[in-house]
Amino acid sequence: MTFHAYRRRVRLAAASVTALAVLPLASCSSGDDGESGDGRVRLDINGQPPGTDARELRIFNAEVARFEESHPDIDLVPHEGFMEPETFSTRVAGGDLEDVFYVYFTDPAQIIEQGYAADITDYLADVPYLDQVRPELNEVFQDAEGRQYGIPTANYSMGLLYNRELFERAGLDPDAPPTTWEEVRQAAAAVAELGGGVDGYGECATENTGGWHLTAEIYSTGGQVADRDGEDWRAAFDTQATRDLLDNLRAMRWEDDSMGSDQMRSCEDVMVQMGAGQLGMMIAAPDALPTLVRQYDGSYENLGLAPMPDGRGTLLGGEGYMINAGASEEQIEAALTWLQWRFVNPEETERRIRQRLEDDQPVGLPMPPTPDIWAEGRVRDDIAALNERYANVPVEHVSSFMDAAPSIPGRIEPPRAQEVYAVLDNVMQGVLTERNADVGALLDEAEEQVNHLYDAS
């Protein structure tokens, strides 16, 4: 995930703590009878890009027109916007929630619990290709009984982003990036030896991004940040594996001096350093690559993306769509037809790739129009072949990340994620700014604070 996308997600997630919690208990409806005046099934949908994003809006409108041309019995009525928690409860209470609405992966559990999404389980047998989507993505939209309430449409997972040119200069093989945190330490030391202001490894530490990164790193060791205890949530990150992880980070900072001296940095600060060719490694999601190239003077030829070190897990995020609980059977069927055609449709992928090339956008990365949603099998192989055929970026530089993705367990953000990240910021900052930081004491205090958050909720 790019820093700018994360900042927007932080703002919305912070608002959702209150907004989604106060939804009234009445059923919600889009406010129409599900039919257009001409007898077509009417669907109010959100996800329309704003007018300020001319290219994405043009693409969206063209997709809507193309769909309606091939499905003349369905009338799509687009609405600008995505998930806006600060207005969500108001729209639900007023009956203004769209028939098909966008959500982040952190939203479905609460929306399902409060009854504002339709149970679509009995309709899914007729949805092409949905059974080829990675199971863990579908599970995000399922309740405890396995009933499904939404469709995943895109996802991101974290990996190790690195500068291939710096690796070569440091005598490292850029085609064999580190696979463990200990190897990250060794590579960081080698890169830092280059001097000239080059650091081996960089970390975000402020504005909740230190906690966000630490969560991804805890997942990579097979750990959890929070676990269920009956009906409640409890902190679960104070483990020996986490202490070892932080001790390794502390050693890079203080013993090896491979991270530089400026540590109270935002992710934007770290991205600037990476784009300038002055940083060996950081953790990031695939969409960081085009951001580095477009905004921070990076180069696709010099950037590589590998799986998270240790590879026992990764932070999984993403998006999808749910259907209003007040939708009719006809609207549910029409909504699934639209969502499958638009987002879970390998038959349209080649056309969308060509369109992206015409717009001079990167092709070959695990992001739209080829998001990494497919399980191992024919569809995934076919998409990979299209990426290789049309790629305008070096796909071999992200191949280890793509090859490992289906086999690395993905875990979504913990409950009350932004508040938990704020607590974990203190752990990250303590390790990076205090030479003699007591890792155990930092984790003990953080667990107490996180448990207090969960007790209060």
C-alpha positions in Angstrom: 0.0 0.0 0.0 1.3 3.5 -0.8 1.7 6.0 2.0 -1.0 8.3 0.5 -3.5 5.4 0.3 -2.7 4.5 3.9 -3.2 8.1 5.1 -6.7 8.0 3.6 -7.4 4.7 5.2 -6.2 6.0 8.6 -8.7 8.9 8.4 -11.6 6.7 7.4 -10.8 3.9 9.9 -10.6 6.4 12.7 -14.0 7.7 11.8 -15.4 4.2 11.6 -14.7 3.4 15.2 -17.6 5.7 16.1 -19.6 5.7 12.9 -20.1 2.0 12.3 -20.7 1.4 16.0 -23.9 3.6 16.2 -25.8 2.1 13.3 -29.5 1.9 14.2 -31.1 -1.5 14.3 -33.7 -0.9 11.6 -33.2 -2.6 8.2 -31.7 -0.5 5.5 -32.8 0.0 1.9 -31.7 1.9 -1.1 -35.0 3.6 -1.2 -36.4 2.3 -4.4 -38.4 -0.7 -5.6 -35.6 -2.2 -7.5 -37.0 -1.4 -10.9 -36.3 1.4 -13.4 -39.2 3.0 -15.2 -38.5 0.9 -18.3 -38.7 -2.4 -16.4 -35.0 -3.0 -16.0 -33.5 -4.0 -12.7 -32.1 -0.8 -11.1 -28.9 -0.9 -9.1 -27.6 2.0 -7.2 -23.8 1.4 -6.9 -21.0 3.4 -5.4 -17.3 3.3 -6.3 -17.5 6.0 -9.0 -14.2 8.0 -8.9 -14.4 11.7 -8.3 -14.3 14.2 -11.2 -10.8 15.2 -10.2 -9.5 11.8 -11.3 -10.3 12.2 -14.9 -8.6 9.0 -16.2 -10.2 6.7 -13.6 -13.6 8.3 -14.1 -13.3 7.9 -17.8 -12.5 4.2 -17.4 -15.3 3.6 -14.9 -17.9 5.3 -17.1 -16.8 3.2 -20.1 -17.0 0.0 -18.0 -20.5 0.9 -16.9 -21.6 1.6 -20.5 -20.0 -1.6 -21.8 -21.7 -3.7 -19.1 -25.1 -2.2 -19.7 -24.8 -2.8 -23.4 -24.1 -6.5 -22.8 -26.7 -6.7 -20.0 -29.7 -4.6 -21.2 -31.9 -5.8 -18.4 -29.8 -4.1 -15.7 -29.7 -0.3 -15.1 -26.6 0.8 -13.2 -27.0 4.2 -11.3 -23.5 5.2 -10.2 -22.7 7.3 -7.1 -19.4 9.0 -6.4 -17.4 7.8 -3.4 -16.3 4.6 -1.6 -16.5 3.7 2.1 -17.0 6.9 4.1 -17.6 5.8 7.7 -18.3 9.3 8.8 -21.5 9.3 6.7 -22.2 5.6 6.7 -24.6 5.5 9.6 -26.5 8.6 8.4 -27.0 7.0 5.0 -28.2 3.7 6.5 -30.6 5.4 8.8 -32.0 7.5 6.0 -32.4 4.6 3.6 -29.8 6.1 1.3 -27.2 3.3 1.3 -26.6 2.1 -2.2 -27.7 -1.4 -3.3 -24.0 -2.3 -3.9 -21.5 -0.6 -1.7 -17.7 -0.6 -1.3 -15.9 -1.7 1.8 -12.4 -2.2 3.1 -11.4 -5.7 4.4 -11.7 -4.3 8.0 -15.4 -3.4 7.5 -17.4 -6.7 6.7 -17.3 -8.3 10.1 -19.1 -5.4 11.8 -21.5 -4.8 8.9 -22.4 -8.5 8.9 -22.9 -8.5 12.7 -25.3 -5.5 12.5 -27.3 -7.0 9.6 -26.7 -4.4 6.9 -25.5 -6.7 4.2 -27.5 -9.4 2.3 -26.6 -13.0 2.7 -25.6 -14.0 -0.8 -24.5 -17.6 -0.1 -27.3 -19.3 -1.9 -26.7 -17.2 -5.1 -22.9 -18.0 -5.4 -23.1 -21.3 -7.3 -24.0 -19.4 -10.4 -21.3 -16.8 -10.2 -18.5 -17.7 -12.6 -14.9 -17.8 -11.4 -15.6 -16.9 -7.8 -14.5 -20.4 -6.7 -11.1 -19.5 -8.2 -10.6 -16.6 -5.8 -8.1 -17.2 -3.0 -10.1 -18.7 -0.1 -8.8 -16.4 2.5 -10.2 -13.4 0.6 -13.7 -14.9 0.4 -13.4 -15.7 4.2 -13.2 -11.9 4.9 -16.8 -11.7 3.8 -18.1 -14.7 5.7 -19.6 -15.1 9.2 -18.7 -17.8 11.7 -21.0 -20.3 9.9 -19.3 -19.7 6.6 -22.3 -17.7 5.1 -21.0 -15.1 2.6 -22.0 -11.4 2.4 -19.7 -9.9 -0.1 -17.3 -10.2 -3.0 -13.5 -9.5 -2.7 -12.3 -7.4 -5.7 -8.7 -6.5 -4.9 -6.2 -7.0 -2.2 -2.7 -6.1 -1.1 -0.1 -7.9 1.0 3.1 -6.7 2.4 6.6 -7.7 1.1 10.2 -6.7 1.2 10.9 -3.8 -1.2 14.6 -3.4 -2.1 17.0 -1.5 -4.4 18.5 -3.9 -6.8 21.3 -1.5 -7.9 22.5 -1.0 -4.3 22.4 -4.8 -3.8 24.7 -5.3 -6.8 27.1 -2.5 -5.6 27.2 -4.2 -2.2 28.1 -7.5 -3.6 24.7 -9.0 -3.0 22.6 -11.0 -5.6 19.5 -8.9 -6.5 17.8 -12.1 -7.7 18.2 -13.7 -4.3 16.8 -11.2 -1.8 16.8 -12.0 2.0 14.3 -14.6 3.1 14.7 -14.2 6.9 15.0 -11.3 9.2 18.6 -12.4 10.1 19.4 -12.2 6.4 17.8 -8.7 6.2 20.2 -7.7 8.9 23.2 -9.1 7.0 22.1 -7.4 3.7 21.4 -4.1 5.5 24.9 -4.1 6.9 26.4 -4.8 3.5 24.4 -2.0 1.8 25.2 0.5 4.6 28.9 -0.1 4.1 28.6 1.7 0.7 28.5 5.0 2.6 27.6 8.3 1.0 24.4 8.6 3.0 23.1 5.2 2.0 21.2 3.2 4.7 20.6 -0.5 4.5 17.1 -0.7 6.0 14.4 1.9 6.8 11.4 2.0 9.0 8.3 4.1 9.5 7.7 5.1 13.1 5.2 7.9 13.3 1.4 8.6 12.6 0.5 5.0 13.4 2.7 3.7 10.6 5.3 2.3 13.0 2.5 0.1 14.5 1.2 -0.8 11.0 4.7 -2.0 9.9 5.3 -3.8 13.2 2.0 -5.6 12.8 3.1 -6.8 9.4 6.4 -7.9 10.8 4.8 -9.8 13.7 2.6 -11.6 11.2 5.7 -12.6 9.2 7.0 -14.5 12.1 3.7 -16.5 12.4 2.5 -14.3 15.3 -0.7 -12.5 16.0 -1.4 -9.0 17.3 -4.8 -9.9 18.8 -6.6 -13.1 19.5 -10.2 -14.0 20.4 -10.8 -15.0 24.0 -14.3 -16.2 23.9 -16.4 -13.2 22.7 -13.6 -10.8 23.6 -10.3 -9.7 21.9 -7.0 -9.7 23.8 -3.5 -8.6 22.8 -1.3 -11.5 21.6 2.0 -9.9 20.4 4.1 -10.2 23.6 5.9 -13.4 22.5 9.4 -14.6 22.2 9.2 -14.4 18.5 8.2 -10.7 18.7 11.0 -10.0 21.1 13.5 -11.7 18.8 12.2 -9.7 15.9 12.6 -6.4 17.8 16.1 -7.4 19.1 17.1 -7.9 15.5 15.8 -4.5 14.6 17.5 -3.0 17.6 20.8 -4.6 16.5 20.5 -3.2 13.0 19.9 0.3 14.5 22.5 0.4 17.3 25.1 -2.3 16.7 25.4 -2.4 12.9 24.4 1.3 12.3 22.7 0.1 9.1 19.5 2.3 9.5 21.0 5.7 9.9 20.4 8.1 12.9 17.1 9.8 11.9 14.4 7.5 13.1 11.3 9.5 13.9 10.3 9.3 10.3 7.0 8.9 8.4 6.5 6.4 5.6 6.7 9.3 3.2 10.2 10.2 4.5 11.2 6.6 3.9 9.7 6.5 0.4 11.7 9.7 -0.5 14.9 8.0 0.5 14.0 4.9 -1.4 13.1 6.8 -4.5 16.4 8.7 -4.3 18.4 5.5 -4.4 19.7 6.0 -0.8 17.9 3.1 0.9 18.5 -0.6 0.5 15.2 -2.1 1.9 11.8 -1.4 3.5 8.6 -3.3 3.8 5.8 -2.2 1.4 3.0 -3.4 -0.8 3.2 -3.7 -4.6 1.5 -0.4 -5.3 4.5 1.3 -3.7 6.5 0.6 -6.8 4.5 2.9 -9.2 4.3 5.5 -6.5 8.1 5.5 -6.1 8.5 5.9 -9.9 5.7 8.5 -10.4 6.3 10.7 -7.3 9.7 10.0 -5.9 12.0 9.6 -9.0 12.4 5.8 -8.6 13.0 3.4 -11.4 11.3 0.1 -12.1 14.7 -1.3 -13.3 16.2 -0.7 -9.8 13.3 -1.9 -7.6 12.5 -5.4 -6.5 9.8 -6.9 -4.4 10.2 -10.1 -2.4 8.0 -12.0 0.1 8.0 -10.9 3.8 11.1 -12.3 5.6 10.5 -15.5 7.5 7.3 -16.0 5.3 5.0 -17.4 8.0 2.4 -14.7 7.4 1.8 -11.3 6.0 -0.5 -8.3 6.6 -3.5 -8.6 4.2 -5.6 -5.7 3.2 -8.0 -5.0 0.4 -11.4 -4.1 -0.7 -14.6 -5.5 -2.0 -18.4 -4.9 -2.3 -21.4 -5.9 -0.3 -25.1 -5.8 -1.2 -27.7 -3.9 0.8 -29.7 -6.2 3.1 -32.8 -4.5 1.7 -32.1 -5.6 -1.9 -34.6 -7.8 -3.7 -33.7 -11.2 -5.1 -33.6 -9.7 -8.6 -31.3 -6.9 -7.3 -29.0 -9.4 -5.6 -28.7 -11.5 -8.8 -28.1 -8.3 -10.9 -25.5 -7.1 -8.4 -23.6 -10.3 -8.5 -23.7 -10.2 -12.3 -22.1 -6.7 -12.2 -19.5 -7.5 -9.6 -18.4 -10.7 -11.3 -18.2 -9.0 -14.7 -16.3 -6.0 -13.4 -13.9 -7.5 -10.9 -13.8 -11.3 -11.0 -13.6 -11.8 -14.7 -10.4 -13.1 -16.3 -12.2 -13.0 -19.7 -12.0 -9.2 -19.7 -8.5 -8.9 -18.3 -6.6 -8.7 -21.7 -8.9 -5.9 -22.9 -8.2 -4.0 -19.6 -4.5 -4.5 -19.9 -4.5 -3.1 -23.4 -6.4 -0.1 -22.1 -3.9 0.4 -19.4 -1.1 0.3 -21.9 -2.8 3.0 -24.0 -2.9 5.2 -20.9 0.8 4.6 -20.3 0.2 2.9 -17.0 2.3 0.1 -15.5 1.4 -3.5 -16.5 3.0 -6.6 -14.9 2.6 -5.7 -11.2 0.2 -7.5 -8.8 -2.4 -4.7 -8.9 -5.3 -3.7 -11.1 -6.0 -4.7 -13.8 -4.4 -7.9 -12.6 -4.9 -7.8 -8.8 -3.5 -10.8 -6.9 -6.9 -12.4 -6.0 -6.6 -15.7 -7.8 -5.8 -19.0 -6.1 -3.2 -21.4 -7.6 -4.5 -22.9 -10.8 -5.4 -22.2 -14.4 -6.8 -18.7 -14.0 -3.8 -17.6 -12.0 -1.5 -19.1 -14.6 -3.4 -17.4 -17.4 -3.2 -14.0 -15.7 0.5 -14.4 -15.1 1.0 -15.3 -18.8 -0.9 -12.1 -19.8 1.3 -10.1 -17.4 4.4 -11.5 -19.0 3.1 -10.9 -22.5 2.1 -7.3 -22.1 4.4 -6.2 -19.3 6.0 -2.7 -19.6 7.9 -3.2 -16.3 10.4 -6.0 -15.4 8.0 -8.6 -14.0 11.0 -10.8 -13.0 11.8 -8.2 -10.3 8.5 -9.1 -8.5 8.3 -12.8 -9.4 9.5 -14.1 -6.1 6.8 -12.1 -4.3 4.1 -13.3 -6.8 5.3 -16.9 -6.6 5.1 -17.0 -2.8 1.9 -15.1 -2.4 -0.6 -18.0 -2.5 1.3 -20.0 0.1 1.9 -17.3 2.7 -1.0 -16.9 5.2 -2.6 -13.5 5.0 -4.0 -11.9 8.1 -6.2 -8.8 8.2 -5.6 -5.9 10.5 -6.5 -6.4 14.2 -9.7 -4.9 15.7 -9.5 -1.2 16.4 -6.4 -1.3 14.2 -5.5 2.4 14.2 -5.7 2.7 18.0 -3.6 -0.5 18.3 -1.1 0.9 15.8 -0.8 4.1 17.9 0.2 2.0 20.9 2.7 -0.1 18.8 4.2 3.2 17.4 5.6 3.6 20.9 7.3 0.1 20.8 8.8 0.9 17.4 10.0 4.3 18.4 11.5 3.0 21.7 13.6 0.4 19.9 14.8 2.8 17.2 15.5 5.8 19.4 16.8 4.4 22.7 20.0 2.4 22.6 19.3 0.5 25.8 15.5 0.1 25.3 14.0 -2.8 27.3 12.1 -4.6 24.6 10.2 -6.8 27.1 9.1 -3.8 29.1 7.9 -2.0 26.0 5.9 -5.0 24.9 4.4 -5.5 28.4 3.3 -1.9 28.6 1.9 -2.1 25.0 -0.1 -5.2 25.8 -1.6 -3.6 28.9 -2.7 -0.6 26.8 -4.2 -2.7 24.0 -6.1 -4.9 26.4 -7.5 -1.7 28.0 -8.7 -0.6 24.6 -10.4 -4.0 24.1 -11.9 -4.0 27.6 -13.3 -0.5 27.0 -15.0 -1.7 23.8 
